[in-house]
Amino acid sequence: MSTLPKILVTSAVGKTGQHVTKQLLEKGFPVRAFVRRRDARSDVLARAGAEVFEGDQYSLTDMRRAVTGIQRAYQCAPTAPNGLHFNAVFTAAAHEAAVEHVVTLGQWLSTADHPSLFTREVYLSDLLARMSPKFTVTSVDPGWFADNYLMVLDMAAHLGLFTMPLGPGHEKRNAPPSNRDIASVVVAALSDPDIHAGKHYRPTGPELMSPDDIAAAMGRALGRRVRYINIPEKMMTKALRALPPANYSEAMVSQLAIYADEYRRGTFAVNAPTEDVEKVGGRVPESFETVVQQAVAGRSDLRSTWLRSMGAALNFAKILLTPALNVNKVQLDRDFVQIARPKFSQDAADWRESHLPGHIVEIRENAA
Ligand SMILES: NC(=O)c1ccc[n+]([C@@H]2O[C@H](COP(=O)([O-])OP(=O)(O)OC[C@H]3O[C@@H](n4cnc5c(N)ncnc54)[C@H](OP(=O)(O)O)[C@@H]3O)[C@@H](O)[C@H]2O)c1
């Protein structure tokens, strides 16, 4: 039996959670993997040695059971509305159970007065978690994931198009982190709280890439030419609603539109790339091309045929016919909390200060 502390991983079959779980198990930590339901994805984690816990992350009763007998935890609120609720449930349960250390997944954009309600909730969640005198906290705040570009991989494979509202193709850049690399930073912080408690990390990929660079990397991995098309925001809202596997709620799409706006403002390029994956995670960060190659390797349906190209063209037509979303109306209709003077990340002095080169934010360490 392992003498290492037992670690809870929430959102354990999600993009980062599955890698956090596997990497912790490889290091010999006992892991409890919190999943919404048992399925093929949780079976993979069980076979790797995780104890699978089935529950609802909105439910305090479930979370109280999940943290029982746990010493450390990775808290990853799902990409969904009510992030503050997810995080409040976790923080209350972790406080009551007096876990010793928590690593939270936050956002690169995190600021107090951000136009995105989801982002303000992430910021507030981080502050609240750090108020508990029972446990220490490390925050991992990545930017726009490499995985996000894979949403349009089918269209790239079958039509040679990479369509997103990211501005002119040669301009705004991002150093997209892979899910595995983000997980490596989380795992380092969970493994050694003495070194990482109180810190904020911002894992990125190895290099800044323009949308044209992203399209070229996709093309190399797919073995065909892929061209970037800068689409209007309205078109993105149509695409996100029209096609699986995205199936995003209207609330979610309204926030993704704000994140695309931040992309066009160049926010994800500020002080990027960072060295956090190498220095904290102990890995050479994966290139975006490697991420696409791995995705392509698992997908025989991406091999282009006449029939699949026709299917992709029909999907494109479906996007065009889907009504666009009025993102402001969505937020008003849902009574999203509004603030009088929202500020994009780069307009907030404390955000700019904390993103200076070489700057690692150290917040007060909570008393154990
Ligand atoms: N994507 C980005 O570019 C980006 C950038 C910065 C920060 N982030 C942050 O990343 C976080 C999400 O991390 P991720 O992408 O690793 O996670 P993810 O892939 O969104 O996974 C979330 C998991 O939570 C599960 N889930 C949803 N609702 C649940 C509930 N009520 N009870 C139990 N389980 C539930 C989902 O289960 P099912 O799979 O069964 O539905 C899913 O597996 C968000 O907080 C977001 O702010 C994302």
The ligand as a Tripos MOL2 file, in Angstrom:
@<TRIPOS>MOLECULE
LIG
   48    52     1     0     0
SMALL
NO_CHARGES

@<TRIPOS>ATOM
      1 N1        -10.2170   25.5380  -22.7810 N.am      1 LIG1
      2 C1         -9.4460   26.5710  -22.5200 C.2       1 LIG1
      3 O1         -8.8480   27.1900  -23.4130 O.2       1 LIG1
      4 C2         -9.2480   27.0130  -21.0930 C.ar      1 LIG1
      5 C3         -8.3130   28.0270  -20.8480 C.ar      1 LIG1
      6 C4         -8.0690   28.4050  -19.5270 C.ar      1 LIG1
      7 C5         -8.7550   27.8070  -18.4880 C.ar      1 LIG1
      8 N2         -9.6900   26.8310  -18.7780 N.ar      1 LIG1
      9 C6        -10.4160   26.2430  -17.6350 C.3       1 LIG1
     10 O2        -10.3990   24.8470  -17.7570 O.3       1 LIG1
     11 C7        -11.4390   24.3540  -16.9040 C.3       1 LIG1
     12 C8        -11.9640   23.0800  -17.5040 C.3       1 LIG1
     13 O3        -10.9160   22.1540  -17.5070 O.3       1 LIG1
     14 P1        -10.8540   20.9460  -18.5100 P.3       1 LIG1
     15 O4        -10.9290   21.4860  -19.9130 O.co2     1 LIG1
     16 O5         -9.7210   20.1020  -18.1150 O.co2     1 LIG1
     17 O6        -12.1990   20.2090  -18.1540 O.3       1 LIG1
     18 P2        -13.3200   19.6580  -19.1350 P.3       1 LIG1
     19 O7        -12.6850   18.9310  -20.2790 O.co2     1 LIG1
     20 O8        -14.2870   20.7670  -19.3830 O.co2     1 LIG1
     21 O9        -13.9760   18.5510  -18.2160 O.3       1 LIG1
     22 C9        -14.9320   18.8080  -17.2980 C.3       1 LIG1
     23 C10       -15.4360   17.4560  -16.7940 C.3       1 LIG1
     24 O10       -16.3550   17.6950  -15.7360 O.3       1 LIG1
     25 C11       -17.4310   16.8030  -15.8900 C.3       1 LIG1
     26 N3        -18.6290   17.4330  -15.3140 N.ar      1 LIG1
     27 C12       -19.3800   18.4270  -15.8110 C.ar      1 LIG1
     28 N4        -20.3810   18.7440  -14.9690 N.ar      1 LIG1
     29 C13       -20.2630   17.9050  -13.9160 C.ar      1 LIG1
     30 C14       -20.9760   17.7320  -12.7200 C.ar      1 LIG1
     31 N5        -22.0340   18.4930  -12.4110 N.pl3     1 LIG1
     32 N6        -20.5700   16.7780  -11.8650 N.ar      1 LIG1
     33 C15       -19.5140   15.9950  -12.1540 C.ar      1 LIG1
     34 N7        -18.7660   16.1090  -13.2530 N.ar      1 LIG1
     35 C16       -19.1320   17.0720  -14.1330 C.ar      1 LIG1
     36 C17       -17.5860   16.5510  -17.3790 C.3       1 LIG1
     37 O11       -18.1250   15.2690  -17.5030 O.3       1 LIG1
     38 P3        -18.6340   14.6690  -18.8900 P.3       1 LIG1
     39 O12       -17.4120   14.5890  -19.7610 O.co2     1 LIG1
     40 O13       -19.1670   13.3410  -18.4940 O.co2     1 LIG1
     41 O14       -19.6590   15.6230  -19.3970 O.co2     1 LIG1
     42 C18       -16.1370   16.6590  -17.8740 C.3       1 LIG1
     43 O15       -15.5350   15.3900  -17.9640 O.3       1 LIG1
     44 C19       -12.4740   25.4670  -16.7790 C.3       1 LIG1
     45 O16       -12.5610   25.8450  -15.4240 O.3       1 LIG1
     46 C20       -11.8890   26.6020  -17.6190 C.3       1 LIG1
     47 O17       -12.0790   27.8700  -17.0220 O.3       1 LIG1
     48 C21        -9.9370   26.4140  -20.0320 C.ar      1 LIG1
@<TRIPOS>BOND
     1     1     2 1
     2     2     3 2
     3     2     4 1
     4     4     5 ar
     5     4    48 ar
     6     5     6 ar
     7     6     7 ar
     8     7     8 ar
     9     8     9 1
    10     8    48 ar
    11     9    10 1
    12     9    46 1
    13    10    11 1
    14    11    12 1
    15    11    44 1
    16    12    13 1
    17    13    14 1
    18    14    15 2
    19    14    16 1
    20    14    17 1
    21    17    18 1
    22    18    19 2
    23    18    20 1
    24    18    21 1
    25    21    22 1
    26    22    23 1
    27    23    24 1
    28    23    42 1
    29    24    25 1
    30    25    26 1
    31    25    36 1
    32    26    27 ar
    33    26    35 ar
    34    27    28 ar
    35    28    29 ar
    36    29    30 ar
    37    29    35 ar
    38    30    31 1
    39    30    32 ar
    40    32    33 ar
    41    33    34 ar
    42    34    35 ar
    43    36    37 1
    44    36    42 1
    45    37    38 1
    46    38    39 2
    47    38    40 1
    48    38    41 1
    49    42    43 1
    50    44    45 1
    51    44    46 1
    52    46    47 1
@<TRIPOS>SUBSTRUCTURE
     1 LIG1         1 GROUP 0 **** ****
